[in-house]
Amino acid sequence: MFCPYCTYPLNETSDNCPQCHFTIHGGDALFGTPPDLALGINDHVKALNSEDTRTIMAQFHRLANKYPQIRFAVVTMQLAPETSLPTLATWLFNRAGLFRSQERGGKNYGILIAVATSDKRASIQIGYGLEPFIGYRHLQSILESTRGDFEAAKFGRGIQAMIAKTEHVLDEVHGRIEKTYGIDLNALKPTEAFNIGLIVPTEQEKFAFYEWQVDPY
């Protein structure tokens, strides 16, 4: 992982960046009181129309069926050009109430897509639980594949393309795990998965994933 402020290499246990000394709670001084975000869509600047919203939620529900341990969120906002979107997105990921208290460190499988409509920027943040499988090159490929849509201010299409590319990356990673380790992830029982360090969500956890609210404001 890298510092979201200065991009200095970090490890999971770092409390702050040894290069610039940025901390997540230090982000409060930069950005103020953390907002309350919800899993799903947080379209604060009304960048998405109703068709965009339906399509994105359909993508999320499809992904929830395939990878129910993963939590997805999208937020749109307006930012001053000098504001670092990756820094803000990392702060939101950790401070905006998106994840439960038990979803920390290596148990966090969250994915946050943040879009600054004011100057057509996008960022994607992932939890520590996904970092061993989804690397920097994957994240760059997701962003690069959607650059044209965001530059054209087609924010709905850009977000949809990011989700589609993320699904492709997840499929690739899933297939690689099965091929490399000979594990049929779909056939694993939760207790068996726990014994080898994998997560297979319970039916209750799957249901909880659908408790999303679409925030149009």
C-alpha positions in Angstrom: 0.0 0.0 0.0 1.0 3.6 -0.4 0.4 6.8 1.5 -2.7 8.5 0.0 -1.1 11.9 0.5 2.5 11.5 -0.7 2.4 8.0 -2.2 5.2 6.7 0.1 5.2 2.9 0.4 3.5 1.8 3.7 2.6 -1.5 5.4 -0.7 -2.4 6.9 0.4 -1.8 10.5 1.6 1.8 9.8 -0.1 4.3 12.1 1.2 7.2 10.0 3.3 7.9 7.0 7.0 8.2 7.9 7.5 10.5 4.9 4.8 13.1 5.4 3.3 12.0 8.7 -0.2 11.8 7.3 -2.7 9.9 9.5 -6.4 9.0 8.8 -7.5 11.0 11.8 -5.2 13.8 10.7 -7.5 13.9 7.7 -10.1 15.4 9.9 -8.0 18.6 10.1 -7.9 18.7 6.3 -11.5 17.8 5.5 -13.6 18.5 8.6 -16.2 16.4 10.2 -16.6 13.0 8.4 -19.9 12.6 6.5 -22.1 9.6 6.9 -22.0 7.5 3.8 -23.9 4.4 3.0 -23.0 1.3 1.0 -24.3 1.6 -2.5 -24.7 5.1 -4.1 -24.1 8.4 -2.5 -24.8 10.9 -5.3 -24.2 14.1 -3.4 -24.1 16.3 -6.5 -26.8 14.6 -8.5 -24.4 13.5 -11.2 -26.5 10.4 -12.0 -29.9 10.1 -13.6 -32.4 7.4 -12.7 -31.2 5.1 -15.4 -27.6 5.4 -14.2 -28.7 4.6 -10.7 -30.7 1.5 -11.7 -27.9 0.2 -13.8 -25.2 0.7 -11.1 -27.4 -0.9 -8.4 -28.1 -3.8 -10.7 -24.3 -4.2 -11.2 -23.8 -4.1 -7.4 -26.5 -6.7 -6.8 -25.0 -9.0 -9.5 -21.6 -8.7 -7.8 -23.1 -9.3 -4.4 -24.3 -12.7 -5.7 -20.8 -13.5 -7.0 -18.7 -12.0 -4.2 -21.0 -11.4 -1.2 -18.2 -10.7 1.2 -17.2 -7.6 -0.7 -18.8 -4.2 0.2 -19.3 -1.6 -2.6 -19.9 2.1 -2.4 -19.9 5.1 -4.8 -19.7 8.7 -3.8 -19.9 11.8 -6.1 -18.7 15.2 -4.9 -17.3 18.6 -6.0 -13.8 19.4 -5.0 -11.3 22.3 -5.4 -8.7 21.3 -8.0 -5.9 21.4 -5.4 -7.6 18.8 -3.2 -6.1 15.3 -3.5 -8.9 13.0 -4.4 -7.0 9.8 -3.4 -6.3 11.3 0.0 -10.0 12.3 0.5 -11.2 8.9 -0.7 -9.0 7.1 1.7 -10.2 9.3 4.5 -13.8 8.6 3.6 -13.2 4.9 3.3 -12.0 4.9 6.9 -14.0 7.6 8.6 -17.4 7.8 6.9 -19.0 4.9 8.6 -19.2 2.6 5.6 -18.0 -0.5 7.3 -18.8 -2.4 10.5 -16.4 -2.4 13.5 -15.4 -6.0 12.8 -14.5 -5.2 9.2 -11.0 -3.8 10.0 -7.5 -4.5 8.7 -7.3 -7.7 6.8 -11.0 -8.4 7.3 -12.0 -5.4 5.3 -13.1 -6.3 1.7 -14.6 -2.9 0.8 -14.3 -1.1 -2.5 -15.1 2.7 -2.7 -15.3 4.6 -6.0 -15.0 8.3 -5.5 -15.8 10.8 -8.3 -15.1 14.5 -8.3 -17.4 15.9 -10.9 -16.0 19.4 -10.6 -12.8 18.5 -12.5 -13.7 15.0 -13.8 -11.5 12.9 -11.5 -12.0 9.4 -10.1 -10.4 7.3 -7.5 -10.8 3.7 -6.3 -10.0 2.5 -2.8 -9.9 -1.1 -1.5 -9.7 -2.6 1.9 -6.7 -4.4 3.3 -8.4 -7.7 2.8 -8.3 -7.3 -0.9 -4.7 -5.8 -1.2 -3.0 -9.2 -1.4 -5.1 -10.0 -4.5 -5.7 -6.7 -6.2 -2.5 -4.8 -6.8 -1.6 -1.3 -7.9 -1.6 -2.4 -11.6 -5.2 -3.6 -11.3 -6.3 -0.3 -9.8 -4.5 1.6 -12.5 -6.1 -0.5 -15.2 -9.6 0.1 -13.8 -9.0 3.9 -13.8 -7.3 4.0 -17.2 -10.1 2.0 -18.8 -12.7 4.7 -17.9 -10.6 7.9 -18.4 -12.5 8.8 -21.6 -15.9 8.7 -20.0 -14.9 10.9 -17.1 -13.1 13.4 -19.4 -16.3 13.7 -21.4 -18.3 14.3 -18.1 -20.2 11.0 -18.7 -20.1 10.2 -15.0 -22.8 7.5 -15.0 -21.1 5.6 -17.8 -17.7 6.1 -16.2 -18.8 4.6 -12.9 -20.5 1.7 -14.7 -17.3 1.0 -16.7 -15.3 1.1 -13.4 -17.6 -1.4 -11.8 -17.5 -3.7 -14.9 -13.7 -3.5 -15.0 -13.6 -4.2 -11.2 -15.7 -7.3 -11.8 -13.4 -8.5 -14.5 -10.4 -8.1 -12.1 -12.2 -10.0 -9.4 -13.1 -12.8 -11.8 -9.4 -13.0 -12.8 -8.3 -13.1 -9.2 -10.9 -15.7 -8.2 -9.9 -17.9 -11.1 -6.2 -17.6 -10.2 -6.9 -18.6 -6.6 -8.7 -21.7 -7.7 -6.1 -22.6 -10.3 -3.1 -22.0 -8.0 -4.4 -23.6 -4.8 -6.8 -26.1 -6.2 -9.6 -24.7 -4.1 -13.3 -24.7 -5.2 -14.4 -21.6 -3.4 -18.0 -22.2 -4.2 -18.0 -25.6 -2.5 -16.3 -24.5 0.7 -18.3 -24.6 3.9 -17.8 -21.6 6.3 -16.1 -23.7 8.9 -13.7 -25.3 6.4 -13.0 -21.9 4.9 -12.2 -20.4 8.3 -9.7 -23.2 9.0 -7.6 -22.2 5.9 -8.0 -18.5 6.4 -10.7 -17.8 3.7 -14.0 -16.1 4.2 -17.3 -17.6 3.0 -20.2 -15.4 4.2 -23.2 -16.7 6.0 -26.7 -16.3 4.7 -27.2 -13.6 7.3 -24.2 -11.7 6.0 -25.4 -12.1 2.4 -28.8 -10.6 3.4 -27.2 -7.7 5.2 -25.3 -6.8 2.0 -28.6 -5.8 0.4 -29.5 -3.3 3.1 -28.4 -0.4 1.0 -29.9 3.0 0.7 -29.7 5.1 -2.4 -29.0 8.7 -1.3 -29.9 11.1 -4.1 -28.8 14.2 -2.2 
